[in-house]
Amino acid sequence: MELALKIVNGRVEVYEDGAHRHSYGSHIEDAATDGKIVAVVTRDGRIEEYRDGMCQRSYGSNARKIRISGNTLAVTLRDGRIAEFENGMCRRMY
């Protein structure tokens, strides 16, 4: 099962094995997935985590880009710093 993400008009479209499955969110700027969770950054700089099309968490501020690996989210902030989040909590910044 391969997941691919595409941002169209501020919404995330999720494709599974090439077939369109979900479309959700609003004002999305960046998105990443690990195959189970879809993590997105909104225009307001908030981080939202989606599982099976449902929003599980919303947290953070001033986010610009996001990358996900396992349970860890690496978020590039608007001031250039990087913050690592685990289960919605900031573990470290550098």
PEFEN-V458861 format. One record per backbone hydrogen bond with DSSP energy under -1.0 kcal/mol. CO is the residue of the C=O (numbers start at 1). NH is the residue of the N-H. If there is no record, write none. Layout:
co->[CO | CO]
nh->[NH | NH]
This chain:
co->[2 | 4 | 6 | 8 | 10 | 11 | 12 | 13 | 14 | 14 | 15 | 16 | 19 | 22 | 24 | 27 | 30 | 32 | 37 | 38 | 39 | 40 | 41 | 41 | 42 | 45 | 46 | 47 | 48 | 49 | 49 | 50 | 51 | 54 | 57 | 59 | 62 | 65 | 67 | 69 | 72 | 73 | 74 | 75 | 76 | 76 | 77 | 81 | 82 | 83 | 84 | 84 | 85 | 86 | 89 | 92]
nh->[17 | 15 | 13 | 11 | 28 | 8 | 24 | 6 | 21 | 22 | 4 | 19 | 16 | 14 | 12 | 43 | 41 | 39 | 34 | 50 | 32 | 48 | 29 | 30 | 45 | 63 | 42 | 59 | 40 | 56 | 57 | 38 | 54 | 51 | 49 | 47 | 78 | 76 | 74 | 72 | 69 | 85 | 67 | 83 | 64 | 65 | 80 | 77 | 94 | 75 | 91 | 92 | 73 | 89 | 86 | 84]
